[in-house]
Amino acid sequence: MPRTLHDLTEQNRRERAVLVGVDLASDGQVPTEESMDELALLADTAGADIVDRLVQSRTRLNAATFVGRGFAERVGRLVTATDADLVIFDEDLGPAQIRNLERCIPVKIVDRSALILDIFAERAKTREAKTQVELAQLEYLLPRLTRAWTHLSRQEGGIGTRGPGETQLEVDRRLVRNRIAELHKELERIERQRRTQRQGRHDFFQATLVGYTNAGKSTLLNSLTDSSVFVEDRLFATLDATTRSVDLPGGPKVLITDTVGFIRKLPPGLVASFRSTLEETVVADLLIHIVDMSYPHYEDHITSANKVLEDLDILDHPTVMVFNKVDSAGEGSVERIRITYPDSVVISALTGQGIEELIGALVAEVRRQQVVLRISIPQEHPELVSTVHEIGAVLDRSYDEKAIRLVVRTTAARAGRLSGLLEDVEGAAIMIVKEEGRTG
């Protein structure tokens, strides 16, 4: 895996960075200063000190150099004057744009995606996270390979491994493609393992914590489940999915999973490579959307998180909105949230304020979704019994000459999926016998 900024700064001093952004007139995006502030946080997380920042106002981006050429030369002069080590752009740059900018800027150039990938590389601890990050990094870097990457050829023997007339750059690209193929296979194995692990969870109601990075998801998981999951007040402190159980008062056991945090302009390669981790979100019965209400523009964070959920095709999942960090929020914040999000819960995961209200909301949601089914499966289709076990908890089973009869507790959404699976099976039947505490 390529070295990260963190690796370099641990060996030497923290790098000095100049930030560069573009303010496009009426582009409908997040205000440039807020985006640049976030870029500064990302740079700090990666191990860089910000020595200056520049923003150019434009009506459209320059296809050759992203910013105007004169502005790029101005950045180059600033780099020399401030003794900066790198320049970080607040957007993604194409390979040609990077090459053209290098003619004006005499130091390393990093775009937003590369910076986020760098942070993920430093934070990855488990085999799964490291595999996912390496895949995203290599797919990002492949079209940007230059002769500076000839060190990759050392991964295999030199003599006898190159095709006739093949250039060193072509060898490097082939090696990277081979490595990408290996990582895809490894992630397929990991996903099969995750599916096997999830099969043992169908007896339980499953909730997943989602939201913008550093919104307090891990702190809330610890508060709800009396756990000691790693918590740090920095971006992307948690990359791996962590699942803990909690016994709700008067209700069943619930499994709560903490997943990787979201961020605006999240590199598409990361979303794709972290699909197996984010799958925990896709299969959840309930999303608990955590929002940092102490951030003045938290609506932007909600929009960014919803964009990722939309990409995963789960934006319409049952969701409880939870506004966290009320202990740090400004005056009047609670009243505004109550008006705009009347069904939300306001808490402080750190102090415990509002946790009881949140638990009450979770109990209500579990009861709302809970159904008990009576299912009849023809004897000639015993393989469908395992399908039922994957959908919910089998409470009772009996047999007669014609059918296997099951009583199953599950959620309304899962019951709908099961009904669709059984509708074409002759002799199969499914009936709701209990819903929201009522018998029928």
C-alpha positions in Angstrom: 0.0 0.0 0.0 1.3 3.5 -0.8 2.7 5.4 2.1 0.4 7.9 3.7 1.0 11.5 4.8 0.9 10.2 8.3 3.7 7.8 7.6 5.9 10.6 6.3 5.1 13.1 9.1 5.7 10.5 11.8 9.3 10.1 10.4 9.9 13.8 10.1 8.0 17.0 11.0 4.4 17.8 10.2 4.0 18.9 6.6 3.1 22.5 5.8 0.1 22.8 3.5 -1.5 25.5 1.4 -5.2 25.0 0.7 -6.8 26.0 -2.6 -10.5 26.2 -3.4 -12.7 27.6 -6.1 -15.9 29.6 -5.5 -18.2 28.9 -8.5 -20.9 31.5 -8.8 -24.4 30.1 -8.0 -23.3 26.5 -8.2 -25.7 25.5 -5.4 -23.0 23.7 -3.5 -21.9 24.1 0.1 -20.5 27.6 0.8 -16.8 27.7 -0.1 -15.5 28.9 3.3 -17.3 26.0 5.1 -15.9 23.5 2.7 -12.4 25.0 3.1 -12.8 24.8 6.9 -13.6 21.1 6.6 -10.6 20.7 4.2 -8.4 22.2 6.9 -9.8 19.7 9.5 -9.0 16.8 7.0 -5.5 18.1 6.5 -4.9 18.4 10.2 -6.2 14.8 10.7 -3.8 13.7 8.0 -0.9 15.4 9.8 -0.4 18.7 8.1 -0.3 22.3 9.4 -2.1 24.9 7.3 0.1 27.9 6.5 -2.3 29.6 4.2 -5.4 29.2 2.0 -6.5 30.7 -1.3 -9.9 30.8 -3.0 -10.5 31.9 -6.6 -13.9 33.1 -7.7 -14.8 31.7 -11.2 -17.8 31.2 -13.3 -16.5 27.8 -14.5 -13.5 25.5 -13.8 -10.4 25.7 -16.1 -10.2 22.3 -17.9 -6.4 22.5 -18.1 -5.4 23.7 -14.7 -8.6 23.7 -12.6 -7.9 27.3 -11.5 -6.7 29.9 -13.8 -3.1 29.7 -14.9 -2.2 33.1 -13.4 -3.8 32.0 -10.1 -1.8 28.7 -10.2 1.4 30.7 -10.6 0.3 32.8 -7.6 -0.1 29.6 -5.6 3.4 28.6 -6.7 4.9 31.9 -5.4 3.0 31.5 -2.1 4.4 28.0 -1.7 8.0 29.3 -2.1 7.4 32.3 0.3 5.8 30.1 3.0 8.2 27.1 2.6 5.1 24.9 2.1 5.5 21.2 1.4 2.3 20.5 -0.4 -0.8 22.1 -1.9 -4.2 20.6 -1.2 -7.1 21.3 -3.6 -10.7 21.2 -2.3 -11.9 19.3 -5.4 -10.8 16.2 -7.4 -8.2 16.9 -10.1 -7.7 15.0 -13.3 -4.4 13.5 -14.3 -3.8 16.2 -16.9 -4.7 19.0 -14.5 -2.2 17.7 -12.0 0.5 17.6 -14.7 -0.2 21.1 -15.8 -0.4 22.4 -12.2 3.0 20.9 -11.5 4.5 23.3 -14.0 3.5 26.2 -11.8 3.6 24.7 -8.4 7.0 23.3 -7.2 5.7 21.0 -4.5 3.5 17.9 -4.1 -0.2 18.4 -5.2 -3.0 16.5 -3.5 -6.7 16.7 -4.2 -9.6 16.1 -1.8 -10.1 12.5 -2.6 -6.4 11.7 -2.2 -6.4 13.4 1.2 -9.5 11.4 2.4 -8.0 8.2 1.1 -4.8 9.0 2.9 -6.7 9.4 6.2 -8.5 6.2 5.7 -5.2 4.4 5.0 -3.7 5.7 8.3 -6.9 4.8 10.3 -7.4 1.3 8.8 -6.5 -1.3 11.5 -8.3 -4.5 10.6 -7.6 -6.7 7.5 -11.0 -5.8 6.0 -10.5 -2.0 6.4 -6.9 -2.2 5.0 -8.1 -4.2 2.0 -11.0 -1.8 1.3 -8.7 1.3 1.6 -5.9 -0.2 -0.5 -8.4 -1.1 -3.3 -9.9 2.4 -3.3 -6.4 4.0 -3.3 -5.1 1.9 -6.2 -8.2 2.5 -8.3 -7.8 6.2 -7.7 -4.1 6.1 -8.5 -4.2 3.9 -11.6 -5.1 6.6 -14.1 -2.6 8.9 -12.4 0.5 6.6 -12.7 3.7 8.2 -14.0 7.3 7.0 -14.2 7.6 8.0 -10.6 5.8 4.7 -9.8 8.6 2.4 -11.2 9.2 1.1 -7.7 6.1 -1.1 -8.1 8.1 -3.3 -10.4 10.1 -4.6 -7.4 7.0 -6.5 -6.3 7.9 -9.1 -9.0 11.1 -10.3 -10.6 12.4 -8.0 -13.3 14.0 -10.3 -15.9 11.5 -12.6 -17.6 8.4 -10.8 -16.4 8.1 -8.1 -19.0 6.5 -8.4 -22.4 8.5 -7.6 -25.5 8.7 -3.8 -26.0 6.8 -3.1 -22.8 7.6 0.2 -21.1 8.2 0.5 -17.4 5.0 2.5 -17.0 3.0 -0.3 -18.7 4.6 -2.8 -16.3 3.6 -0.7 -13.4 0.0 -0.4 -14.6 -0.2 -4.1 -15.2 1.1 -4.8 -11.7 -1.5 -2.4 -10.2 -4.3 -4.0 -12.2 -3.3 -7.4 -11.0 -3.2 -6.2 -7.4 -6.7 -4.6 -7.8 -8.0 -8.0 -9.1 -6.6 -9.7 -6.0 -8.2 -7.2 -3.7 -11.6 -7.6 -5.4 -11.4 -11.4 -4.8 -10.4 -10.8 -1.2 -13.3 -8.5 -0.6 -15.6 -11.1 -2.1 -14.3 -13.6 0.5 -14.9 -11.0 3.2 -18.4 -10.3 2.1 -19.2 -14.0 2.1 -18.0 -14.2 5.7 -20.1 -11.2 6.6 -23.2 -12.8 5.1 -22.6 -15.9 7.2 -22.2 -13.7 10.4 -25.4 -11.9 9.6 -27.4 -15.1 9.3 -27.1 -15.6 13.0 -28.6 -12.1 13.6 -32.0 -12.6 12.0 -33.5 -13.4 15.4 -32.9 -9.8 16.5 -34.0 -6.4 15.5 -31.1 -4.6 13.8 -30.4 -0.9 14.0 -27.5 1.0 12.4 -25.9 4.3 13.4 -25.3 6.5 10.4 -24.4 10.1 10.0 -21.6 12.6 9.2 -18.2 11.8 10.5 -17.5 12.9 14.1 -21.2 13.3 14.9 -20.8 11.1 18.0 -21.9 7.7 16.7 -19.3 5.7 18.6 -19.9 7.7 21.8 -23.6 6.9 21.5 -23.0 3.2 20.9 -21.0 3.2 24.1 -23.7 5.0 26.0 -26.5 2.7 24.8 -24.7 -0.6 25.2 -22.3 0.1 28.0 -19.4 -0.7 25.7 -15.9 0.8 25.3 -15.6 1.2 21.5 -12.7 3.5 20.5 -13.7 7.2 20.5 -11.7 10.2 19.4 -12.7 13.8 18.6 -11.3 13.6 15.1 -12.6 12.8 11.6 -13.0 9.1 10.7 -12.0 7.7 14.1 -14.0 4.5 13.2 -13.7 2.7 9.9 -14.9 -0.8 10.9 -18.5 -1.8 11.6 -18.9 -2.6 15.3 -22.0 -4.4 16.6 -23.2 -4.5 20.2 -26.5 -5.6 21.7 -28.8 -3.8 24.1 -31.9 -5.1 26.0 -34.6 -2.5 25.6 -37.0 -2.2 28.6 -40.1 -4.3 28.0 -38.9 -5.2 24.5 -36.6 -7.6 22.7 -32.8 -7.5 22.4 -31.7 -5.1 19.7 -28.4 -5.2 17.8 -26.9 -1.8 17.2 -24.1 -1.3 14.6 -21.7 1.6 14.3 -20.4 2.2 10.8 -18.0 4.5 9.0 -18.9 8.1 9.0 -20.0 10.1 5.9 -18.6 13.3 4.6 -19.4 15.6 1.7 -17.6 14.7 -1.6 -16.8 11.2 -0.3 -14.7 9.5 -3.0 -16.9 7.1 -5.0 -14.2 4.5 -4.8 -14.4 4.5 -1.0 -18.2 4.0 -1.1 -17.7 1.1 -3.6 -14.9 -0.6 -1.7 -16.6 -0.2 1.7 -19.7 -1.8 0.3 -19.3 -4.9 2.5 -19.1 -2.6 5.6 -21.9 -0.4 4.5 -24.0 -3.5 3.8 -24.7 -3.5 7.6 -26.6 -0.3 6.9 -28.5 -1.8 3.9 -29.9 -4.8 5.9 -30.8 -2.8 9.0 -34.4 -2.7 10.2 -33.8 0.9 11.5 -31.4 3.7 10.8 -30.4 6.0 13.7 -29.3 9.1 11.9 -26.9 11.1 14.3 -26.5 14.8 13.7 -24.0 17.1 15.4 -26.3 19.9 16.4 -23.5 22.0 17.7 -22.2 22.5 14.1 -23.8 25.8 12.9 -24.7 24.4 9.5 -25.8 20.9 10.5 -28.4 20.9 7.7 -25.4 20.5 5.2 -24.3 17.4 7.1 -27.8 15.9 6.9 -27.8 16.6 3.2 -24.4 14.9 2.7 -25.3 11.9 4.8 -28.7 11.5 2.9 -26.8 11.6 -0.4 -24.7 8.5 0.7 -27.9 6.8 1.9 -29.5 7.6 -1.4 -26.5 6.1 -3.3 -27.0 2.9 -1.2 -30.7 3.0 -2.1 -31.8 3.1 1.6 -32.9 6.7 2.0 -36.5 5.5 2.6 -35.5 3.1 5.4 -37.3 3.6 8.8 -35.2 6.3 10.5 -35.0 8.0 13.9 -33.3 11.4 13.7 -31.1 12.0 16.7 -29.5 15.4 17.3 -26.4 15.0 19.4 -24.2 17.4 21.4 -27.0 19.4 22.9 -24.5 20.3 25.7 -22.4 22.2 23.2 -25.2 23.7 21.0 -26.0 27.3 20.8 -29.0 29.0 22.5 -32.3 28.3 20.7 -31.0 25.3 18.8 -33.4 22.8 20.5 -36.4 24.9 19.8 -35.5 25.2 16.1 -34.9 21.4 15.8 -38.2 20.6 17.6 -40.1 22.8 15.0 -38.2 21.5 11.9 -37.9 17.8 13.0 -40.8 17.3 15.4 -40.3 13.5 15.6 -36.6 13.7 16.4 -34.7 13.2 19.7 -32.3 15.7 21.2 -29.5 14.2 23.3 -25.9 14.4 24.6 -24.2 11.0 24.1 -21.4 12.4 26.3 -23.5 13.4 29.4 -26.4 11.1 29.0 -29.0 13.9 28.5 -32.0 12.6 26.5 -30.8 9.0 26.3 -34.0 7.8 28.1 -36.1 9.6 25.5 -34.1 7.9 22.7 -34.5 4.5 24.3 -38.3 5.1 24.4 -38.2 6.1 20.7 -36.3 2.8 19.9 -38.8 0.8 21.9 -41.7 2.4 20.0 -40.1 1.8 16.7 -39.4 -1.9 17.4 -43.0 -2.4 18.5 -44.3 -0.6 15.4 -42.3 -2.8 13.1 -42.8 -6.1 14.9 -45.2 -8.7 13.4 -45.8 -12.4 14.1 -46.6 -14.6 11.1 -48.1 -18.0 10.6 -46.5 -19.6 7.6 -47.5 -22.8 5.8 -44.9 -24.4 3.5 -45.7 -27.5 1.3 -43.8 -30.6 2.4 -42.2 -30.8 -1.1 -40.4 -27.4 -0.5 -38.5 -28.0 2.7 -35.7 -25.8 1.4 -37.9 -22.8 2.0 -37.6 -23.3 5.8 -34.0 -22.1 5.7 -35.2 -19.0 3.9 -37.7 -18.3 6.6 -34.9 -18.6 9.2 -33.0 -15.9 7.3 -36.0 -13.6 7.5 -36.8 -13.8 11.2 -37.0 -15.8 14.5 -38.9 -19.1 14.3 -41.0 -19.3 17.5 -42.7 -22.6 16.8 -42.7 -25.4 14.2 -45.1 -28.2 13.5 -45.8 -30.7 10.7 -48.8 -32.5 9.2 -49.2 -34.6 6.1 -49.2 -31.7 3.7 -47.3 -28.8 5.2 -44.6 -27.5 7.5 -46.2 -24.9 9.7 -44.1 -22.1 11.3 -44.8 -19.2 13.7 -42.2 -16.5 13.0 -41.5 -13.1 14.6 -40.0 -10.6 12.2 -40.5 -7.0 11.0 -43.2 -5.8 8.6 -40.6 -5.1 5.9 -39.1 -8.6 6.1 -42.6 -10.1 6.1 -43.3 -8.3 2.8 -40.1 -9.7 1.3 -41.0 -13.2 2.5 -44.5 -12.8 1.1 -43.0 -12.0 -2.3 -40.8 -15.1 -2.2 -43.7 -17.4 -1.3 -46.4 -16.0 -3.7 -45.3 -18.2 -6.6 -45.1 -21.4 -4.5 -48.3 -23.4 -4.9 -49.8 -24.4 -1.5 -47.7 -21.9 0.5 -49.5 -19.4 2.8 -48.6 -16.5 5.0 -50.7 -14.6 7.5 -50.1 -11.9 10.1 -51.4 -13.0 13.4 -50.0 -10.2 15.6 -49.1 -6.7 14.7 -48.2 -3.7 17.0 -49.3 -5.7 20.0 -52.7 -6.6 18.6 -53.8 -10.1 17.7 -55.8 -10.8 14.6 
